[in-house]
Amino acid sequence: MKVLVTGCTGQLGFDVCRQLKEKNIEYYGAVRDDFDLRNQAAIVSFIEKIKPDAVIHCAAYTAVDKAEDEPELCRQINVTATRTIAEICKTINAKMLYISTDYVFTGTGDHFQEVNDKKIAVNVYGQSKLDGESAVRNTLKNHFIVRVSWVFGIKGHNFIRTMLNLAQNHSTLRVVNDQIGSPTYTADLAVLLCNMVLSNKYGTYHATNEGICSWKDFAEEIFRQAAVNTAVIGQLSAEYPTKARRPLNSRLSKKSLDDAGFRRLPDWHDALQRYLKEINLEK
């Protein structure tokens, strides 16, 4: 099998490529120089040249607040390009795995949201990922859609790095405590995605590390494990307004993984511990 991974320099794409290499699976990690997601002809030409058996589509427009000011660009990358990739996958008889988000849900209540629960996105980014899901689902039979949340990995920016950087100059930090979800370590997620794409268990899934917390809880555990003496004060999302609205409930049920026989990801506390060791080795 040959796998094409888009966004290979991003947090998730990097770890997916690393996992494929460990499994001795032939892959090509695509970057922007290979093809621009705003150029449909370039997408088609490149994928026809590579002729992969599967595409793991990690590349996306992910600037959630900026998307409110750039809705057309966000949709061009997250919807139009996704549909084009699905269409060419159908033409060459390739599987496609599309990464989606908890932001497709309104995020109310305190229940664990199932894959088929009602979806009403609360911001431009979430709507673009929801429409990207529809583009894949309506175009290609052999697809996987995997919704993730609160992602962190060795490459790029994430909440953990932000907290550790801020703690260097602050003895106290204010962090929202009414948004509840699950952190997701890309090294763990990549294992699942690679196992998934090797299977024929097509469908929609939720995949995060086990356990839930607020962003405040997450920050406190980061500082505890990293032995950083910075206090965290909780605040409501309403006290920290952002351009794009965030869902308060990002709890995702993993019943979809259980039903298909896929192993759940480890607990997020354990994932954080391994990640902190990894970034220390990086130094």
N, C-alpha and C positions, 0 to 999 in steps of 0.2 A: 504493500500500500504506500502511496505517496500522498502526503498531507500538505496543503498550502495553509500557512498561518498568516493572517493579516495583522498588522500592528505589532510586529515581533519585537520592537524596541520598547513597547509599553509594559506596564506592570504584569498584566496577565499574559500577553503574547510572549514575553521573554521566558516566563516559566513554562508555558506550553511547549515552546521549542526545546527548552532544556529537558523536559520530561520525554518528549518524542525521541530526543537523542539518547537518553538513558535506556529507552525501550528498543533502540536500534531500528526505529521506524524512519524511513526516508521522508524528509520534509524540506520545504522551502519557506523561510521566514521573510515575508515581504515587508518592505518599507515604502515610504512615500516616493522615493526615487524610482521604484519599480512601476508603480502606477498611482495616479492621483484619484482619490475617491470622488472627486468632483467631475471626473472625465469618464463617462460611461464607455466610450470607445476604447479608451486605454485599459479599463478594467477587463473588458471582453477579450481584447487582444492578448493581454498578459496571461489570463487564465487559460485561454485556448493554447497558448504556447507551452505553459507548464503542464497542462493536462493532469491535474491532481485527481485522486480518487475521492478526496474529501477536502473541504475547506472549513477551517475553524476561524470564524470571522470575529476577531478581537478588536479590530480597529473601529473607532467610533468618535463622534463629537461628544465630549463628556464635560465641557465647561457649562455646568448647570445654570449658573447665574447669567453668564454671557449669552447663553442661548435665548434668553428673553429679549435680547437686543438683536440677535442674529437668527431669527427663526427659519429664514429661508436656507441659510447655509447649514444649519443644524439638520433640517429635513433632507437637504440634498445629500448629506453624508450618511445620516442614519436611516433614511427611508429609500431614497432613489438609488443610491449605490448598493444598498442591501438587496433591493429588488433585482438590480442588474446582476449581482453575484448569484442570486438564486436562479435567475433565468439561464445564465451560462452553465451553472451546475446541472440544471435540468437537461440542457443540450448535450453536455458531455457525460451525462449519467454519473455525476459525482454527488456524494452526500454533502450536507452543509450543517454546521453547528453555529448557531447565532447566539451571541451573548446579549441578554436583556437585563432588566433591572427591577428592583422592588418599586421603583418610581412609577410603574404602570398602574399601581393601586392608589386609591385616594388616601389610604393610610389612617383610617379612623378605627376606633374600637381598640380592644386589647387581645383579639383572637389571632391565631396563626392562620395566615391567608393561604388557601389552597390554590392550585394552579388555575382552576376554572372559576374562581370567585370573580364577582363583577369587577371590572377594571375601568377606572376613570382617572386618568392622569391629572395631576394638579399643577404641572408646569410644562413648558415647551419641550424640554429634554425628555421628560417621561412620555409625553404624547408621541414624540418622534420614535422612541424605542418601541412603544406599543404598535405604532403603524409599521415599524420595521418588522415586528413579529408577524403582523398580518400579511405583509409582503412575502415573507418566507413561507408561511403556512398556506397561502393561496397559490403559490407558484410551484413549490417543490414538495413532492410526497416524502422523499427520504431526507427528513430534516430533524434536527434537535434544536429546541429553544431552551436556553438555560438562564433563569433569572438569578442574579446575584446581588449582594449588597455590601456596603461598607468595606470595599476592597483595599487591601494593602499588600505590597510586594517589594522586592529588592530594588526594582527600577522605578524611577519617577517619584512624584510627590504623593503623600498620603497623610492621613490624620496623625499617625504615630510620629512621623518625622516632624510634622508641624508642631506637635506638642513638645517634643524633645528640644526643638530649636527655640520655641518660646520660653521654655523653662530655663534656658541659659541666662535670660535677662529679667525673669519675673519670679517672684516668690509666691505669687498667687495668680491663678487664672480662673476666669469665669467660663463655664462650658454648659451648654444646654442639657437639661436633664429630663425633658419630656418627649424626646424622640427615642423610641425603643427599637432595637434591631440586633443584628448579629454581624460582628466583624468577619471578614473572609480573607484568609491568607492565600495568595495566588499559587504558592507552591503546593498547597493541599488541593486547591481547586483544579489545578492543571492535571493532577493524577486522575481525578474523576473524569475530566473532559476527554483525556486521551483514551481512557477505558471506554467511555461512551461512544466515541467516534469509531472505535474498532468494532462496535456492536451494531446490531440492526434494531435496537430498542428505541425507535423513533418516538418523538413526542415532546411535550413541554415539561420542564423540571424546575424545581427550586434547589439551589445549592449554596449553602453558607456553612461556616463552621458552626458547631453545636453551641447552644447556650445563647442567652440574650442579655442585653445590658443597655444602658443609656450612654450617650456620648460622655457624660460626666463619669459614669462608672468605668468606661473604657479608659479615659484619661487617668483616673486614679490608679487603675491597674498597671498602666504603662509606667507611671512614676514609681509605683511600688516595686515592680520587677526590675526597673532600671536603676533603682536606688537613688531617685531624684527627690530632693526635698522641696517640692512645690505643692502648695495647697490648691485644691480645686473647689470652687464654689459653684453650686448649681444655679441655673437660671432658666426661665421659660423661653421657648422659641420666640414668643411675642416680644420679649425684651431684647432680642437680638435679630431684628428684621433683616431679611435677605431679599434680593430682587426676585428670586424664584422661591415659591413656597415649597417646603419639605413635608413629606408625610410624617405624622407622629408615630404611626404604627408600621414598622417595617418587619414585623415577625412573619417569617415564611415557613410554611409547613413543608416537611421533607417526606411526606407520605408518597409523593411521586417517585422518589428514589427508592424507598422501601418496596413499593409495588413492583418496580422493575428489577429489583435485586441488586441495585447499586449500593455500595457501602457509603454511609454518611461520613462527612468530614469530621476530624477531631474537634474537641472542645476549643473554644477561642482562647482561653487562658493558656492552654498548651501551645497553640499556634503562635501566640504572642511571644512566649518564651523562646521558641525556636527562631522566630523572626529577629528578635533582639540579638540573639547569638549570631545570626547571619550578618546583620548590619555591622556588628562589632568586628567580625572577620573581614568585612568589606574594607574597613579602615586600615 
